[in-house]
Amino acid sequence: MPSGSRSEPGPAVPSARISTLPAVAVFLLVKVRPSAVPWLLMRLVRGPRALRGVDGLRFCRVLGSGQGGGFVLRPGLDHGGLFLLFDDEPQAEAFIARSPLVAAYRAHADECLVAMLRASACKGSWAGQSMAVTAIARPGEPVAALTRGAVRPSRAWSFWRHAAPSQRALGSATGCRLAAGLGEAPVFRQATFSVWDDVASMEAYARHGAHRQASASAAREGHFGESMFVRFVPLWIQGRWQGRTHG
């Protein structure tokens, strides 16, 4: 999915139905050992039910990934992730430090990365939920981006035709520290999470080449029934992803 564009289409959800949630976000990315693939698949089957009752948790999604952790049609059965929103930073920190689920992800992992972030910009919604903007992205400092969309079935072929070249370019984009392709469901409910050296690097990728073409196609052809683009200020990022250590 295109990552970092300002031209993502807005949500189809009526604005009166969109609620704004706190913007202390946690991303967990994982690549599990081959023997742990069944365990990871069960996390997808159970979904958010395993996170009921977590203090301060307001929104959560259990996510799969493409092969190699990328944004491709072929599923990566050994890659996955979590996206969560908390009321405040202490509750997010407590979950990361004490949650049995996070400990289990780490115990099964070949690679595991955790990031805590605050939103500096948000457009659109995810399942009728938007995010409060509580941070300021400063020039020259790292920035992260989440682009999520529910692809209309009638537009799936066009979406993937334009998304694939954009994602290939993302992997080699100047200033991209980390990129992951994620999804709630194959083909139709997709997301990209990326981390950049600075805003200038992210916008340079977003405004040129294959990504610019993908964004224009999405807007022109109405690829998404609902979409959300969030720009984040990373509070911290720790762990390992696709062979690179962060934090």
PASEBA-1860 file (N, C-alpha, C; in nm, 3 decimals):
! residues 247
1> MPSGSRSE> 0.084/-0.119/0.000/0.000/0.000/0.000/0.087/0.123/0.000 ~ 0.049/0.228/-0.068/0.125/0.349/-0.066/0.146/0.399/0.076 ~ 0.266/0.448/0.105/0.299/0.491/0.239/0.350/0.633/0.238 ~ 0.285/0.720/0.315/0.335/0.853/0.331/0.269/0.958/0.243 ~ 0.167/0.924/0.172/0.105/1.020/0.080/0.007/1.110/0.153 ~ 0.001/1.236/0.111/-0.100/1.327/0.162/-0.230/1.319/0.083 ~ -0.229/1.244/-0.024/-0.345/1.244/-0.113/-0.431/1.120/-0.099 ~ -0.414/1.046/0.012/-0.498/0.930/0.033/-0.644/0.973/0.042
9> PGPAVPSA> -0.736/0.897/-0.016/-0.877/0.934/-0.008/-0.929/0.927/0.133 ~ -1.024/1.011/0.167/-1.081/1.012/0.300/-1.175/0.894/0.321 ~ -1.230/0.881/0.442/-1.312/0.766/0.475/-1.450/0.775/0.413 ~ -1.508/0.657/0.389/-1.646/0.652/0.346/-1.741/0.662/0.466 ~ -1.688/0.641/0.588/-1.771/0.648/0.708/-1.817/0.792/0.729 ~ -1.947/0.819/0.749/-1.992/0.955/0.775/-1.921/1.014/0.895 ~ -1.884/1.143/0.887/-1.806/1.205/0.993/-1.875/1.199/1.128 ~ -2.007/1.199/1.130/-2.080/1.194/1.256/-2.057/1.063/1.329
17> RISTLPAV> -2.016/0.959/1.257/-1.994/0.829/1.319/-1.848/0.806/1.358 ~ -1.759/0.899/1.324/-1.618/0.881/1.352/-1.587/0.937/1.490 ~ -1.528/0.858/1.577/-1.485/0.904/1.707/-1.333/0.913/1.710 ~ -1.282/1.002/1.793/-1.138/1.025/1.802/-1.083/0.958/1.927 ~ -0.981/0.876/1.909/-0.923/0.802/2.018/-0.788/0.861/2.057 ~ -0.740/0.830/2.179/-0.607/0.876/2.219/-0.502/0.826/2.120 ~ -0.393/0.901/2.112/-0.295/0.872/2.007/-0.162/0.823/2.061 ~ -0.165/0.749/2.173/-0.044/0.678/2.216/-0.051/0.540/2.152
25> AVFLLVKV> 0.025/0.523/2.047/0.017/0.403/1.965/0.133/0.310/1.993 ~ 0.105/0.181/1.984/0.209/0.077/1.996/0.200/-0.011/1.872 ~ 0.314/-0.029/1.806/0.328/-0.126/1.698/0.421/-0.237/1.745 ~ 0.379/-0.360/1.724/0.466/-0.476/1.744/0.476/-0.550/1.611 ~ 0.598/-0.573/1.565/0.624/-0.650/1.444/0.702/-0.774/1.483 ~ 0.666/-0.889/1.425/0.731/-1.012/1.464/0.752/-1.105/1.345 ~ 0.866/-1.172/1.347/0.890/-1.288/1.261/0.916/-1.404/1.354 ~ 0.831/-1.507/1.349/0.845/-1.618/1.442/0.929/-1.730/1.381
33> RPSAVPWL> 0.977/-1.817/1.468/1.049/-1.936/1.422/0.953/-2.026/1.345 ~ 1.004/-2.110/1.254/0.915/-2.198/1.176/0.824/-2.284/1.264 ~ 0.874/-2.330/1.377/0.793/-2.414/1.464/0.679/-2.338/1.531 ~ 0.686/-2.203/1.529/0.585/-2.121/1.595/0.480/-2.067/1.499 ~ 0.485/-2.105/1.371/0.386/-2.056/1.275/0.244/-2.090/1.318 ~ 0.213/-2.213/1.362/0.076/-2.240/1.409/0.033/-2.148/1.523 ~ 0.126/-2.119/1.614/0.093/-2.027/1.725/0.056/-1.890/1.671 ~ 0.133/-1.840/1.573/0.105/-1.708/1.518/-0.028/-1.707/1.444
41> LMRLVRGP> -0.058/-1.812/1.371/-0.187/-1.818/1.300/-0.303/-1.817/1.398 ~ -0.286/-1.879/1.513/-0.392/-1.877/1.614/-0.414/-1.737/1.669 ~ -0.309/-1.653/1.672/-0.327/-1.515/1.716/-0.422/-1.442/1.620 ~ -0.409/-1.472/1.490/-0.499/-1.410/1.392/-0.642/-1.460/1.409 ~ -0.656/-1.589/1.437/-0.789/-1.647/1.455/-0.857/-1.585/1.578 ~ -0.784/-1.572/1.686/-0.842/-1.517/1.809/-0.864/-1.366/1.798 ~ -0.778/-1.298/1.724/-0.795/-1.155/1.705/-0.789/-1.077/1.835 ~ -0.865/-0.967/1.846/-0.857/-0.883/1.965/-0.908/-0.946/2.093
49> RALRGVDG> -0.974/-1.063/2.083/-1.028/-1.124/2.205/-0.919/-1.151/2.309 ~ -0.797/-1.178/2.264/-0.688/-1.206/2.358/-0.644/-1.081/2.433 ~ -0.693/-0.964/2.394/-0.650/-0.838/2.456/-0.760/-0.772/2.537 ~ -0.868/-0.843/2.561/-0.976/-0.787/2.642/-0.928/-0.762/2.784 ~ -0.969/-0.647/2.839/-0.939/-0.618/2.977/-0.804/-0.551/3.001 ~ -0.728/-0.522/2.896/-0.599/-0.455/2.913/-0.624/-0.309/2.953 ~ -0.561/-0.265/3.061/-0.581/-0.130/3.113/-0.544/-0.024/3.009 ~ -0.637/0.066/2.985/-0.611/0.180/2.899/-0.617/0.151/2.751
57> LRFCRVLG> -0.641/0.026/2.711/-0.643/-0.008/2.569/-0.777/0.032/2.510 ~ -0.770/0.115/2.403/-0.892/0.167/2.342/-0.919/0.112/2.203 ~ -0.816/0.058/2.139/-0.831/0.008/2.002/-0.719/-0.091/1.978 ~ -0.750/-0.204/1.911/-0.644/-0.300/1.883/-0.678/-0.379/1.757 ~ -0.573/-0.416/1.685/-0.585/-0.501/1.568/-0.469/-0.601/1.570 ~ -0.503/-0.728/1.548/-0.403/-0.834/1.530/-0.384/-0.851/1.380 ~ -0.260/-0.840/1.334/-0.234/-0.826/1.191/-0.147/-0.938/1.137 ~ -0.175/-0.974/1.013/-0.086/-1.061/0.938/0.007/-0.978/0.851
65> SGQGGGFV> 0.085/-1.046/0.768/0.181/-0.975/0.685/0.202/-1.050/0.554 ~ 0.264/-0.982/0.458/0.303/-1.046/0.335/0.432/-1.125/0.352 ~ 0.465/-1.202/0.252/0.586/-1.283/0.257/0.708/-1.193/0.282 ~ 0.791/-1.236/0.377/0.909/-1.159/0.412/0.880/-1.033/0.490 ~ 0.756/-1.019/0.537/0.718/-0.898/0.608/0.686/-0.781/0.517 ~ 0.675/-0.807/0.387/0.652/-0.701/0.290/0.507/-0.689/0.250 ~ 0.483/-0.604/0.152/0.349/-0.575/0.105/0.329/-0.647/-0.028 ~ 0.293/-0.775/-0.020/0.275/-0.858/-0.139/0.150/-0.943/-0.119
73> LRPGLDHG> 0.098/-0.997/-0.229/-0.022/-1.079/-0.220/0.002/-1.210/-0.149 ~ 0.121/-1.267/-0.165/0.149/-1.396/-0.102/0.166/-1.376/0.048 ~ 0.088/-1.447/0.132/0.097/-1.424/0.276/0.228/-1.474/0.334 ~ 0.277/-1.401/0.435/0.394/-1.444/0.510/0.349/-1.508/0.639 ~ 0.338/-1.638/0.643/0.279/-1.707/0.758/0.361/-1.692/0.884 ~ 0.489/-1.657/0.869/0.575/-1.643/0.987/0.592/-1.497/1.029 ~ 0.520/-1.404/0.966/0.528/-1.263/1.001/0.391/-1.212/1.048 ~ 0.391/-1.121/1.141/0.266/-1.063/1.188/0.292/-0.941/1.273
81> GLFLLFDD> 0.186/-0.892/1.338/0.202/-0.773/1.420/0.079/-0.739/1.501 ~ 0.094/-0.636/1.582/-0.014/-0.578/1.660/-0.012/-0.427/1.640 ~ -0.131/-0.366/1.637/-0.144/-0.221/1.641/-0.242/-0.188/1.751 ~ -0.200/-0.102/1.846/-0.281/-0.075/1.964/-0.278/0.074/1.997 ~ -0.389/0.125/2.052/-0.397/0.263/2.099/-0.433/0.263/2.247 ~ -0.357/0.341/2.324/-0.375/0.349/2.468/-0.410/0.491/2.511 ~ -0.470/0.501/2.630/-0.506/0.631/2.686/-0.383/0.717/2.712 ~ -0.275/0.656/2.762/-0.157/0.735/2.796/-0.031/0.649/2.788
89> EPQAEAFI> 0.083/0.714/2.801/0.211/0.645/2.787/0.238/0.544/2.898 ~ 0.211/0.575/3.026/0.235/0.474/3.130/0.159/0.343/3.107 ~ 0.035/0.351/3.058/-0.041/0.229/3.032/0.019/0.152/2.914 ~ 0.064/0.225/2.812/0.129/0.159/2.700/0.259/0.092/2.744 ~ 0.338/0.162/2.824/0.464/0.106/2.875/0.439/-0.017/2.960 ~ 0.336/-0.011/3.044/0.305/-0.125/3.131/0.265/-0.247/3.048 ~ 0.187/-0.225/2.942/0.149/-0.337/2.856/0.272/-0.400/2.792 ~ 0.360/-0.318/2.739/0.479/-0.371/2.673/0.566/-0.448/2.770
97> ARSPLVAA> 0.579/-0.397/2.892/0.669/-0.458/2.990/0.611/-0.583/3.057 ~ 0.476/-0.587/3.073/0.417/-0.690/3.159/0.318/-0.783/3.091 ~ 0.278/-0.752/2.970/0.175/-0.834/2.906/0.227/-0.974/2.876 ~ 0.155/-1.078/2.918/0.194/-1.215/2.880/0.192/-1.235/2.729 ~ 0.104/-1.162/2.658/0.099/-1.178/2.513/0.226/-1.124/2.448 ~ 0.272/-1.007/2.490/0.396/-0.952/2.435/0.512/-1.046/2.467 ~ 0.515/-1.098/2.590/0.620/-1.192/2.627/0.616/-1.317/2.539 ~ 0.496/-1.362/2.503/0.484/-1.481/2.419/0.531/-1.452/2.276
105> YRAHADEC> 0.496/-1.334/2.225/0.547/-1.296/2.092/0.700/-1.301/2.092 ~ 0.761/-1.242/2.193/0.907/-1.238/2.200/0.966/-1.378/2.215 ~ 0.900/-1.463/2.291/0.952/-1.597/2.314/0.949/-1.682/2.187 ~ 0.854/-1.655/2.098/0.841/-1.731/1.974/0.917/-1.669/1.857 ~ 0.984/-1.557/1.880/1.033/-1.477/1.769/1.177/-1.509/1.729 ~ 1.201/-1.504/1.598/1.336/-1.486/1.545/1.370/-1.337/1.545 ~ 1.272/-1.254/1.512/1.287/-1.109/1.517/1.160/-1.049/1.579 ~ 1.178/-0.946/1.661/1.064/-0.877/1.720/1.102/-0.731/1.741
113> LVAMLRAS> 1.014/-0.644/1.700/1.036/-0.500/1.716/0.911/-0.438/1.777 ~ 0.932/-0.345/1.871/0.822/-0.272/1.934/0.850/-0.123/1.922 ~ 0.747/-0.047/1.885/0.758/0.098/1.873/0.643/0.163/1.948 ~ 0.672/0.272/2.018/0.568/0.354/2.080/0.574/0.492/2.017 ~ 0.455/0.544/1.979/0.450/0.665/1.898/0.331/0.752/1.937 ~ 0.339/0.879/1.899/0.226/0.972/1.909/0.197/1.030/1.771 ~ 0.070/1.050/1.742/0.032/1.101/1.611/0.060/1.251/1.601 ~ 0.118/1.291/1.487/0.137/1.433/1.457/0.043/1.479/1.345
121> ACKGSWAG> -0.020/1.385/1.277/-0.122/1.418/1.176/-0.206/1.293/1.154 ~ -0.334/1.312/1.127/-0.422/1.198/1.102/-0.533/1.240/1.008 ~ -0.554/1.160/0.905/-0.661/1.184/0.809/-0.736/1.054/0.786 ~ -0.867/1.057/0.797/-0.947/0.938/0.773/-0.973/0.860/0.899 ~ -1.011/0.733/0.883/-1.050/0.653/0.999/-1.023/0.506/0.973 ~ -1.021/0.430/1.083/-1.005/0.285/1.081/-1.120/0.229/1.163 ~ -1.209/0.157/1.099/-1.328/0.103/1.166/-1.404/0.213/1.241 ~ -1.412/0.330/1.176/-1.485/0.440/1.236/-1.411/0.515/1.344
129> QSMAVTAI> -1.283/0.486/1.365/-1.204/0.550/1.469/-1.092/0.632/1.406 ~ -1.080/0.757/1.450/-0.969/0.841/1.412/-0.875/0.856/1.532 ~ -0.767/0.932/1.516/-0.667/0.945/1.623/-0.644/1.090/1.657 ~ -0.633/1.119/1.787/-0.601/1.253/1.833/-0.457/1.288/1.796 ~ -0.437/1.411/1.753/-0.303/1.460/1.719/-0.245/1.528/1.842 ~ -0.136/1.470/1.895/-0.080/1.517/2.022/0.071/1.537/2.016 ~ 0.129/1.539/1.896/0.273/1.557/1.882/0.302/1.647/1.763 ~ 0.424/1.699/1.760/0.468/1.785/1.650/0.590/1.722/1.586
137> ARPGEPVA> 0.583/1.698/1.455/0.697/1.646/1.381/0.792/1.761/1.350 ~ 0.918/1.747/1.391/1.015/1.855/1.375/1.112/1.822/1.262 ~ 1.150/1.922/1.184/1.243/1.899/1.072/1.371/1.832/1.119 ~ 1.416/1.732/1.042/1.540/1.665/1.071/1.531/1.552/1.171 ~ 1.413/1.531/1.230/1.395/1.424/1.328/1.316/1.309/1.267 ~ 1.332/1.186/1.320/1.262/1.070/1.262/1.110/1.085/1.265 ~ 1.047/1.024/1.168/0.902/1.026/1.156/0.857/0.889/1.109 ~ 0.737/0.849/1.147/0.680/0.721/1.102/0.545/0.747/1.037
145> ALTRGAVR> 0.501/0.651/0.956/0.374/0.667/0.885/0.299/0.534/0.883 ~ 0.169/0.544/0.899/0.077/0.431/0.882/-0.022/0.469/0.774 ~ -0.034/0.385/0.673/-0.138/0.400/0.572/-0.221/0.274/0.571 ~ -0.349/0.287/0.595/-0.437/0.171/0.604/-0.559/0.192/0.517 ~ -0.602/0.087/0.446/-0.720/0.101/0.362/-0.798/-0.028/0.352 ~ -0.930/-0.013/0.342/-1.019/-0.124/0.311/-1.047/-0.118/0.161 ~ -0.987/-0.209/0.086/-0.994/-0.205/-0.060/-1.132/-0.252/-0.105 ~ -1.194/-0.174/-0.192/-1.322/-0.216/-0.249/-1.299/-0.340/-0.337
153> PSRAWSFW> -1.379/-0.446/-0.322/-1.358/-0.565/-0.405/-1.354/-0.536/-0.554 ~ -1.436/-0.443/-0.599/-1.438/-0.411/-0.742/-1.314/-0.337/-0.789 ~ -1.232/-0.288/-0.694/-1.113/-0.211/-0.728/-0.985/-0.286/-0.690 ~ -0.996/-0.411/-0.646/-0.879/-0.483/-0.595/-0.770/-0.501/-0.701 ~ -0.811/-0.538/-0.824/-0.710/-0.561/-0.927/-0.634/-0.434/-0.958 ~ -0.704/-0.322/-0.971/-0.639/-0.194/-0.999/-0.549/-0.152/-0.883 ~ -0.598/-0.172/-0.761/-0.517/-0.135/-0.644/-0.385/-0.209/-0.642 ~ -0.388/-0.340/-0.656/-0.265/-0.419/-0.647/-0.174/-0.394/-0.766
161> RHAAPSQR> -0.230/-0.364/-0.880/-0.148/-0.334/-0.998/-0.061/-0.211/-0.974 ~ -0.115/-0.111/-0.905/-0.040/0.010/-0.878/0.041/0.001/-0.749 ~ -0.007/-0.079/-0.652/0.061/-0.086/-0.522/0.194/-0.157/-0.531 ~ 0.205/-0.262/-0.612/0.327/-0.341/-0.615/0.450/-0.259/-0.654 ~ 0.447/-0.181/-0.763/0.565/-0.099/-0.795/0.598/0.003/-0.687 ~ 0.494/0.058/-0.623/0.516/0.156/-0.517/0.591/0.092/-0.400 ~ 0.554/-0.029/-0.366/0.618/-0.095/-0.253/0.760/-0.140/-0.285 ~ 0.785/-0.178/-0.409/0.922/-0.211/-0.448/1.012/-0.088/-0.434
169> ALGSATGC> 0.960/0.027/-0.471/1.036/0.150/-0.458/1.058/0.186/-0.311 ~ 0.962/0.153/-0.226/0.975/0.184/-0.084/1.096/0.115/-0.023 ~ 1.122/-0.009/-0.062/1.232/-0.084/-0.003/1.368/-0.022/-0.025 ~ 1.382/0.055/-0.133/1.511/0.117/-0.163/1.507/0.269/-0.150 ~ 1.401/0.324/-0.094/1.386/0.469/-0.085/1.489/0.528/0.011 ~ 1.548/0.638/-0.030/1.644/0.707/0.056/1.577/0.753/0.184 ~ 1.638/0.722/0.297/1.587/0.766/0.426/1.486/0.674/0.490 ~ 1.447/0.564/0.424/1.352/0.470/0.484/1.428/0.373/0.573
177> RLAAGLGE> 1.403/0.380/0.702/1.471/0.295/0.799/1.405/0.159/0.814 ~ 1.274/0.156/0.795/1.197/0.035/0.824/1.068/0.042/0.745 ~ 1.026/-0.072/0.688/0.897/-0.078/0.620/0.836/-0.217/0.641 ~ 0.708/-0.221/0.668/0.639/-0.348/0.691/0.503/-0.343/0.624 ~ 0.467/-0.450/0.555/0.334/-0.465/0.499/0.250/-0.549/0.592 ~ 0.132/-0.498/0.627/0.046/-0.563/0.725/-0.097/-0.568/0.673 ~ -0.181/-0.649/0.738/-0.319/-0.655/0.696/-0.406/-0.728/0.795 ~ -0.534/-0.686/0.802/-0.633/-0.757/0.883/-0.685/-0.880/0.810
185> APVFRQAT> -0.683/-0.875/0.677/-0.734/-0.984/0.596/-0.663/-0.980/0.462 ~ -0.645/-1.095/0.399/-0.576/-1.097/0.269/-0.649/-1.013/0.164 ~ -0.570/-0.950/0.079/-0.615/-0.880/-0.042/-0.688/-0.749/-0.012 ~ -0.788/-0.750/0.078/-0.880/-0.638/0.087/-0.858/-0.542/0.203 ~ -0.792/-0.582/0.310/-0.774/-0.493/0.425/-0.625/-0.485/0.455 ~ -0.563/-0.378/0.404/-0.419/-0.371/0.398/-0.366/-0.246/0.468 ~ -0.238/-0.254/0.510/-0.173/-0.141/0.575/-0.023/-0.147/0.551 ~ 0.040/-0.031/0.557/0.185/-0.021/0.554/0.230/0.064/0.671
193> FSVWDDVA> 0.333/0.019/0.741/0.397/0.097/0.846/0.541/0.121/0.806 ~ 0.586/0.245/0.814/0.723/0.277/0.775/0.781/0.381/0.868 ~ 0.914/0.380/0.881/0.988/0.475/0.964/1.094/0.540/0.877 ~ 1.108/0.671/0.891/1.195/0.751/0.803/1.292/0.835/0.883 ~ 1.402/0.871/0.818/1.500/0.959/0.883/1.438/1.093/0.920 ~ 1.351/1.144/0.833/1.289/1.274/0.857/1.170/1.292/0.761 ~ 1.096/1.398/0.784/0.979/1.427/0.701/1.018/1.447/0.555 ~ 1.131/1.513/0.532/1.172/1.541/0.395/1.193/1.412/0.316
201> SMEAYARH> 1.254/1.311/0.378/1.276/1.183/0.309/1.143/1.116/0.276 ~ 1.050/1.116/0.371/0.921/1.053/0.348/0.845/1.123/0.236 ~ 0.844/1.256/0.238/0.769/1.329/0.136/0.834/1.318/-0.001 ~ 0.966/1.305/-0.005/1.033/1.288/-0.134/0.989/1.158/-0.200 ~ 0.976/1.052/-0.120/0.926/0.925/-0.173/0.779/0.938/-0.215 ~ 0.698/1.003/-0.131/0.554/1.009/-0.154/0.519/1.086/-0.280 ~ 0.600/1.182/-0.317/0.563/1.276/-0.423/0.622/1.241/-0.559 ~ 0.691/1.130/-0.568/0.758/1.098/-0.694/0.734/0.952/-0.735
209> GAHRQASA> 0.754/0.925/-0.862/0.762/0.790/-0.914/0.638/0.707/-0.893 ~ 0.662/0.578/-0.861/0.554/0.480/-0.853/0.455/0.514/-0.744 ~ 0.502/0.570/-0.634/0.409/0.603/-0.527/0.313/0.714/-0.567 ~ 0.364/0.815/-0.634/0.278/0.923/-0.681/0.170/0.868/-0.775 ~ 0.208/0.776/-0.863/0.112/0.717/-0.956/0.008/0.634/-0.881 ~ 0.053/0.559/-0.779/-0.041/0.478/-0.702/-0.140/0.565/-0.627 ~ -0.094/0.674/-0.568/-0.183/0.764/-0.494/-0.285/0.829/-0.587 ~ -0.238/0.871/-0.704/-0.329/0.933/-0.800/-0.435/0.833/-0.846
217> SAAREGHF> -0.395/0.708/-0.868/-0.490/0.606/-0.910/-0.592/0.579/-0.800 ~ -0.545/0.574/-0.674/-0.637/0.548/-0.563/-0.743/0.657/-0.552 ~ -0.701/0.782/-0.569/-0.795/0.892/-0.560/-0.890/0.894/-0.680 ~ -0.836/0.868/-0.797/-0.916/0.876/-0.920/-1.019/0.763/-0.930 ~ -0.976/0.642/-0.890/-1.060/0.524/-0.910/-1.135/0.480/-0.785 ~ -1.111/0.546/-0.673/-1.184/0.513/-0.551/-1.153/0.374/-0.499 ~ -1.024/0.346/-0.478/-0.984/0.212/-0.436/-1.038/0.171/-0.299 ~ -1.058/0.268/-0.210/-1.085/0.236/-0.070/-1.227/0.271/-0.028
225> GESMFVRF> -1.289/0.181/0.046/-1.415/0.212/0.110/-1.394/0.294/0.236 ~ -1.281/0.273/0.302/-1.240/0.351/0.420/-1.088/0.351/0.421 ~ -1.029/0.462/0.462/-0.883/0.468/0.468/-0.839/0.561/0.579 ~ -0.715/0.543/0.621/-0.658/0.630/0.723/-0.509/0.646/0.697 ~ -0.462/0.769/0.702/-0.319/0.797/0.697/-0.281/0.870/0.825 ~ -0.181/0.818/0.895/-0.132/0.880/1.019/0.018/0.902/1.007 ~ 0.060/1.021/1.045/0.202/1.050/1.059/0.233/1.053/1.209 ~ 0.341/0.987/1.249/0.375/0.973/1.390/0.511/1.035/1.422
233> VPLWIQGR> 0.524/1.080/1.546/0.654/1.106/1.606/0.689/0.983/1.691 ~ 0.796/0.910/1.659/0.833/0.795/1.741/0.886/0.839/1.877 ~ 0.829/0.783/1.983/0.882/0.806/2.118/1.003/0.717/2.142 ~ 0.993/0.593/2.099/1.108/0.502/2.095/1.075/0.381/2.008 ~ 1.179/0.321/1.955/1.168/0.200/1.875/1.281/0.107/1.918 ~ 1.247/-0.016/1.951/1.348/-0.112/1.997/1.321/-0.249/1.938 ~ 1.429/-0.316/1.899/1.417/-0.453/1.853/1.485/-0.473/1.719 ~ 1.445/-0.579/1.651/1.509/-0.618/1.525/1.401/-0.650/1.423
241> WQGRTHG> 1.420/-0.603/1.299/1.325/-0.626/1.192/1.400/-0.632/1.060 ~ 1.377/-0.742/0.986/1.437/-0.764/0.855/1.587/-0.745/0.857 ~ 1.649/-0.802/0.962/1.793/-0.806/0.972/1.857/-0.681/1.029 ~ 1.780/-0.582/1.067/1.835/-0.457/1.117/1.791/-0.434/1.260 ~ 1.886/-0.395/1.346/1.856/-0.365/1.485/1.823/-0.217/1.501 ~ 1.718/-0.188/1.576/1.672/-0.049/1.598/1.673/-0.020/1.747 ~ 1.707/0.106/1.779/1.701/0.149/1.919/1.825/0.110/1.997
END
